Amino acid sequence: MKQYTLLILCAILGILFLGMPVCAEESKTRILTDMAGNEIEIPEIIERVAFFGGPIGQVPYILGVQDSIVATSIGSKNSQLLNIMDPNLKNIASPRQTNGIINIEELIKSEPQFVLAGDVDGAIVEKQTTIPVVYFFENSDGSAEQTKAEVTFIGSIYGKEDRAQKYADYLDSTLSLVKSRIGDIPLSEQKVLFNGYDANHLITYGGDSYMQERIENAGLQNAAQEVNTSGVRPGIHAGLDEISMEQVLKWNPDILVIDTGSPEDVYNDPKWASVKAVQNRQVYRLPNGVFVWNRPTAESAVLHPLWMAKTAYPERFNDVSMQDEVKKFYQEIFSYELTDEQVD
């Protein structure tokens, strides 16, 4: 509201003293077509933007435009690493709690020029405010190609096409490296991986989720490939579903990835004792950087398949250090140098 008042004041002063609006440059706008095909009018000079969506919250840092963020999601606001990388993050509003839950009053107070959002959040903002909404996808599939498209799209909004292209090239190069190392493994010899999330390690990604592509890119089979996660499940993110312990025992995965607790906890739990991954001590804690790696983020699209592939087939990646790869990615893509402690 303040920016519109300022523009009116400038126009009045300009007409009184110069015969023309002195702030005409600030009022220039342009039309863009968002990823849902909508034509949206936005200012030419972008200074105040709300980024809604946990995964998409890291893109401004990849493009180097984080100073324009005036509102974000609580997931980004609570990222320990992002707060280290951007000390100003603590001062930024976080009106979006999770998908479809937005504090509209807090959003309005942040005075964004427009909101970048997915379909659910965008519809709420459009219905309850007059703030323009730019949709960053039409249908969210979380694939590597869509991730590149989102970064490219937001890069075009800011005139940061070079930074966006650098990211896209980095992603392609890393996936090509992984494929060159594991592409010759026959399906019958691929290891089976089970993502066991939450405290009971029984929340997982099904075969109709973006994680299927991630796992396949790493030369692995998804234990939960037969699980269908379509539809809405209250309290569970898209692509996730809860299965039974009996089902895990039936799948008997070679590798278990958890996001809660420690591998030692699982090794000492009698319920898991007969699972191959436990017997062979192949239980691993999911990495967590700017955002947790089991979400469709630009960071995890690059590093997650590499980590899974190296974890499953270490002999094929003897010359690859995950510590070095993580450092390199953050330095080249986020323009931030991690310490060894942060990498660990």
C-alpha positions as CSV (number, residue, x, y, z in Angstrom):
1,M,0.0,0.0,0.0
2,K,2.9,2.3,0.8
3,Q,4.4,2.0,-2.6
4,Y,1.2,3.0,-4.3
5,T,0.8,6.0,-2.0
6,L,4.4,7.0,-2.9
7,L,3.7,6.8,-6.6
8,I,0.7,9.1,-6.3
9,L,2.6,11.6,-4.2
10,C,5.5,11.6,-6.7
11,A,3.0,12.2,-9.5
12,I,1.3,15.1,-7.7
13,L,4.7,16.8,-6.9
14,G,5.9,16.3,-10.4
15,I,2.8,17.9,-12.0
16,L,3.0,20.8,-9.5
17,F,6.7,21.6,-9.9
18,L,7.7,20.2,-13.3
19,G,4.5,19.7,-15.2
20,M,5.1,15.9,-15.4
21,P,5.2,12.9,-13.0
22,V,8.8,12.6,-11.6
23,C,8.3,8.9,-10.7
24,A,7.1,7.8,-14.1
25,E,10.0,5.4,-14.4
26,E,8.9,3.5,-11.2
27,S,5.4,3.0,-12.5
28,K,6.5,1.2,-15.7
29,T,5.1,-2.4,-16.0
30,R,5.4,-5.3,-18.3
31,I,3.3,-8.4,-19.2
32,L,4.7,-11.8,-18.6
33,T,3.1,-15.2,-19.2
34,D,3.5,-17.4,-16.2
35,M,4.0,-21.2,-16.1
36,A,0.3,-21.8,-15.9
37,G,-0.2,-19.8,-19.1
38,N,-1.7,-16.7,-17.4
39,E,-0.7,-13.2,-18.6
40,I,0.3,-11.1,-15.5
41,E,1.2,-7.4,-15.3
42,I,4.3,-6.9,-13.1
43,P,6.6,-3.9,-12.5
44,E,9.7,-3.6,-14.7
45,I,11.8,-2.9,-11.6
46,I,11.4,-5.8,-9.2
47,E,12.1,-5.0,-5.6
48,R,9.6,-6.8,-3.4
49,V,8.4,-10.4,-4.0
50,A,6.8,-13.1,-1.9
51,F,8.0,-16.6,-2.6
52,F,5.5,-19.3,-1.6
53,G,6.6,-22.9,-1.5
54,G,9.4,-24.6,0.5
55,P,11.3,-26.0,-2.5
56,I,11.0,-22.8,-4.6
57,G,12.4,-20.7,-1.7
58,Q,16.0,-21.4,-2.5
59,V,15.8,-20.3,-6.2
60,P,16.3,-16.5,-5.3
61,Y,19.6,-17.5,-3.7
62,I,20.7,-19.5,-6.8
63,L,19.9,-16.4,-9.0
64,G,21.4,-14.0,-6.5
65,V,18.2,-12.0,-6.0
66,Q,17.5,-12.8,-2.4
67,D,17.4,-9.1,-1.5
68,S,14.0,-8.8,-3.2
69,I,12.4,-11.4,-0.8
70,V,9.8,-9.7,1.5
71,A,7.8,-12.8,2.3
72,T,8.5,-16.5,2.3
73,S,7.4,-19.9,3.6
74,I,8.1,-21.0,7.2
75,G,10.2,-23.9,5.8
76,S,12.6,-21.5,4.2
77,K,12.5,-19.1,7.2
78,N,13.5,-22.0,9.5
79,S,16.3,-23.3,7.4
80,Q,19.4,-23.2,9.6
81,L,21.8,-23.0,6.6
82,L,19.8,-20.3,4.8
83,N,19.9,-18.2,8.0
84,I,23.7,-18.5,8.0
85,M,23.9,-17.7,4.3
86,D,21.4,-14.8,4.6
87,P,21.5,-13.0,8.0
88,N,18.6,-10.8,6.9
89,L,16.2,-13.9,6.6
90,K,15.3,-13.5,10.2
91,N,13.7,-10.1,9.4
92,I,11.6,-11.4,6.5
93,A,7.9,-12.3,7.0
94,S,6.8,-15.9,6.7
95,P,3.0,-15.9,6.1
96,R,3.0,-19.3,4.4
97,Q,3.0,-22.1,6.8
98,T,2.4,-25.0,4.4
99,N,0.6,-25.7,1.2
100,G,-2.8,-23.9,1.5
101,I,-2.2,-22.3,4.9
102,I,-1.4,-18.6,4.6
103,N,-1.6,-15.7,7.0
104,I,-3.1,-13.2,4.6
105,E,-2.8,-10.2,6.9
106,E,0.9,-10.8,7.3
107,L,1.3,-11.2,3.6
108,I,-0.4,-7.8,2.9
109,K,1.7,-6.1,5.5
110,S,4.9,-7.3,3.6
111,E,3.7,-5.3,0.6
112,P,5.0,-7.5,-2.2
113,Q,4.7,-6.3,-5.8
114,F,3.6,-9.9,-6.7
115,V,3.5,-13.4,-5.3
116,L,5.3,-16.4,-6.8
117,A,3.2,-19.4,-5.9
118,G,1.9,-22.8,-6.9
119,D,-1.7,-23.5,-7.7
120,V,-3.2,-24.0,-4.2
121,D,-1.4,-21.0,-2.5
122,G,-1.9,-18.8,-5.6
123,A,-5.6,-19.4,-5.7
124,I,-5.9,-18.3,-2.0
125,V,-3.9,-15.2,-2.6
126,E,-6.0,-14.3,-5.6
127,K,-9.3,-14.8,-3.8
128,Q,-8.4,-12.9,-0.7
129,T,-6.2,-10.0,-2.0
130,T,-5.5,-7.8,-5.0
131,I,-1.9,-8.8,-5.1
132,P,-0.9,-10.2,-8.5
133,V,0.0,-13.9,-8.5
134,V,2.6,-15.4,-10.8
135,Y,2.3,-19.2,-11.0
136,F,5.6,-21.1,-11.2
137,F,4.1,-24.3,-12.5
138,E,0.9,-25.6,-14.1
139,N,1.2,-29.2,-12.9
140,S,3.8,-30.1,-10.3
141,D,5.6,-33.3,-11.1
142,G,8.9,-32.5,-9.4
143,S,11.0,-33.9,-12.2
144,A,14.5,-32.7,-13.1
145,E,13.2,-31.1,-16.3
146,Q,10.5,-29.2,-14.4
147,T,13.0,-28.0,-11.8
148,K,15.2,-26.6,-14.6
149,A,12.1,-25.0,-16.1
150,E,11.2,-23.3,-12.8
151,V,14.7,-21.9,-12.3
152,T,14.8,-20.8,-15.9
153,F,11.4,-19.1,-15.6
154,I,12.2,-17.2,-12.5
155,G,15.6,-16.3,-14.0
156,S,13.8,-14.7,-16.9
157,I,11.6,-12.6,-14.6
158,Y,14.7,-11.1,-13.0
159,G,16.9,-10.9,-16.1
160,K,19.2,-13.6,-14.6
161,E,19.1,-16.0,-17.5
162,D,22.8,-16.6,-17.2
163,R,22.6,-17.8,-13.6
164,A,19.6,-20.0,-14.4
165,Q,21.4,-21.5,-17.4
166,K,24.5,-22.2,-15.2
167,Y,22.3,-24.1,-12.8
168,A,20.6,-26.1,-15.7
169,D,24.0,-27.0,-17.1
170,Y,25.2,-28.1,-13.7
171,L,22.2,-30.4,-13.2
172,D,22.6,-32.0,-16.6
173,S,26.3,-32.5,-16.1
174,T,25.8,-34.2,-12.7
175,L,23.1,-36.5,-13.9
176,S,25.3,-37.4,-16.9
177,L,28.1,-38.3,-14.6
178,V,25.9,-40.5,-12.5
179,K,24.5,-42.2,-15.6
180,S,28.0,-42.9,-17.0
181,R,28.9,-44.8,-13.8
182,I,25.7,-46.8,-13.2
183,G,24.0,-47.0,-16.7
184,D,25.3,-50.5,-17.4
185,I,23.8,-52.1,-14.3
186,P,21.1,-54.6,-15.4
187,L,17.7,-54.2,-13.8
188,S,18.1,-57.6,-12.2
189,E,21.3,-56.4,-10.4
190,Q,20.1,-53.0,-9.3
191,K,19.8,-52.6,-5.5
192,V,16.4,-51.9,-4.0
193,L,16.1,-48.7,-1.9
194,F,13.3,-47.9,0.6
195,N,12.7,-44.4,1.8
196,G,11.4,-44.8,5.3
197,Y,10.4,-41.5,6.7
198,D,8.9,-40.2,10.0
199,A,9.5,-41.6,13.4
200,N,8.2,-45.1,12.5
201,H,10.1,-45.1,9.1
202,L,6.9,-46.2,7.3
203,I,6.1,-43.0,5.3
204,T,7.4,-43.4,1.8
205,Y,7.3,-42.1,-1.8
206,G,5.3,-44.2,-4.3
207,G,6.1,-45.1,-7.9
208,D,3.8,-42.3,-9.2
209,S,5.8,-39.6,-7.4
210,Y,8.8,-37.6,-8.6
211,M,11.0,-39.8,-6.3
212,Q,10.7,-42.6,-8.8
213,E,12.7,-40.7,-11.3
214,R,15.3,-39.7,-8.7
215,I,15.8,-43.3,-7.6
216,E,16.0,-44.6,-11.2
217,N,18.5,-41.9,-12.0
218,A,20.7,-43.3,-9.3
219,G,20.6,-46.8,-10.8
220,L,18.3,-48.2,-8.1
221,Q,14.8,-49.7,-7.8
222,N,12.2,-48.1,-5.6
223,A,10.9,-50.7,-3.1
224,A,7.6,-48.8,-3.0
225,Q,7.2,-48.6,-6.8
226,E,3.8,-50.3,-6.6
227,V,2.4,-47.8,-4.1
228,N,0.0,-45.3,-5.6
229,T,0.1,-41.9,-3.9
230,S,-2.3,-40.0,-6.1
231,G,-5.1,-38.0,-4.4
232,V,-5.1,-35.9,-1.2
233,R,-4.0,-37.3,2.1
234,P,-4.5,-34.9,5.0
235,G,-1.2,-34.3,6.9
236,I,0.9,-36.0,4.2
237,H,2.8,-34.2,1.4
238,A,2.0,-35.0,-2.2
239,G,3.7,-38.2,-3.3
240,L,3.9,-39.7,0.2
241,D,1.9,-42.5,1.8
242,E,2.1,-44.7,4.9
243,I,2.6,-48.4,4.5
244,S,2.8,-51.3,6.9
245,M,5.8,-53.0,8.5
246,E,4.7,-56.2,7.0
247,Q,5.0,-54.7,3.5
248,V,8.5,-53.5,4.2
249,L,9.5,-57.0,5.4
250,K,8.0,-58.4,2.1
251,W,10.0,-55.9,0.0
252,N,13.2,-56.6,2.1
253,P,15.1,-53.6,0.7
254,D,18.9,-53.6,0.3
255,I,19.1,-49.9,1.4
256,L,17.0,-48.0,3.9
257,V,17.0,-44.2,4.0
258,I,15.5,-42.5,7.1
259,D,14.9,-38.8,8.0
260,T,14.3,-39.2,11.7
261,G,16.5,-40.8,14.4
262,S,19.8,-42.5,13.6
263,P,20.9,-45.7,11.8
264,E,21.9,-47.1,15.1
265,D,18.3,-46.8,16.4
266,V,17.2,-48.9,13.5
267,Y,19.9,-51.5,14.0
268,N,18.8,-51.9,17.6
269,D,15.1,-52.2,16.8
270,P,14.0,-55.9,16.7
271,K,11.2,-55.1,14.3
272,W,13.8,-54.3,11.6
273,A,16.3,-57.1,12.4
274,S,15.4,-59.4,9.5
275,V,15.5,-56.6,6.8
276,K,18.5,-57.0,4.5
277,A,19.5,-53.3,4.8
278,V,19.7,-53.7,8.6
279,Q,21.6,-57.0,8.4
280,N,24.2,-55.5,6.0
281,R,24.3,-52.2,7.9
282,Q,23.0,-50.2,4.9
283,V,20.8,-47.7,6.8
284,Y,21.5,-44.0,6.1
285,R,20.2,-40.7,7.3
286,L,18.9,-38.4,4.6
287,P,21.0,-35.3,4.0
288,N,19.6,-31.9,4.7
289,G,21.1,-28.7,3.2
290,V,19.2,-25.5,2.5
291,F,16.2,-27.8,2.4
292,V,15.7,-31.5,3.1
293,W,16.8,-33.6,0.1
294,N,13.6,-35.7,-0.2
295,R,11.7,-32.7,-1.7
296,P,11.8,-31.5,-5.3
297,T,14.3,-28.7,-4.8
298,A,17.0,-27.4,-7.2
299,E,19.6,-28.4,-4.7
300,S,18.4,-32.0,-4.2
301,A,17.8,-32.5,-7.9
302,V,21.5,-32.2,-8.4
303,L,23.0,-33.8,-5.2
304,H,20.4,-36.4,-4.2
305,P,20.8,-38.8,-7.1
306,L,24.6,-38.5,-6.8
307,W,24.4,-39.3,-3.1
308,M,22.1,-42.3,-3.6
309,A,24.3,-43.7,-6.4
310,K,27.5,-43.3,-4.5
311,T,25.9,-44.7,-1.3
312,A,24.6,-47.8,-3.2
313,Y,27.6,-48.4,-5.5
314,P,30.7,-46.9,-3.7
315,E,33.1,-48.9,-5.8
316,R,31.9,-47.0,-9.0
317,F,32.5,-43.6,-7.4
318,N,35.8,-44.1,-5.7
319,D,37.1,-40.9,-7.2
320,V,34.0,-38.9,-6.1
321,S,33.9,-37.2,-2.7
322,M,30.5,-36.1,-1.7
323,Q,32.0,-33.5,0.6
324,D,33.9,-32.0,-2.3
325,E,30.8,-32.2,-4.6
326,V,28.6,-30.4,-2.0
327,K,31.2,-27.7,-1.5
328,K,31.6,-27.2,-5.2
329,F,27.8,-27.0,-5.8
330,Y,27.3,-24.4,-3.1
331,Q,30.2,-22.4,-4.3
332,E,29.3,-22.4,-8.0
333,I,25.5,-22.3,-7.7
334,F,24.8,-20.5,-4.5
335,S,28.0,-18.4,-4.5
336,Y,28.6,-19.5,-0.9
337,E,31.6,-21.3,0.5
338,L,30.6,-23.9,3.0
339,T,32.9,-24.8,5.9
340,D,33.9,-28.5,6.4
341,E,31.7,-28.6,9.4
342,Q,28.7,-27.3,7.5
343,V,29.3,-29.9,4.8
344,D,29.4,-32.7,7.4
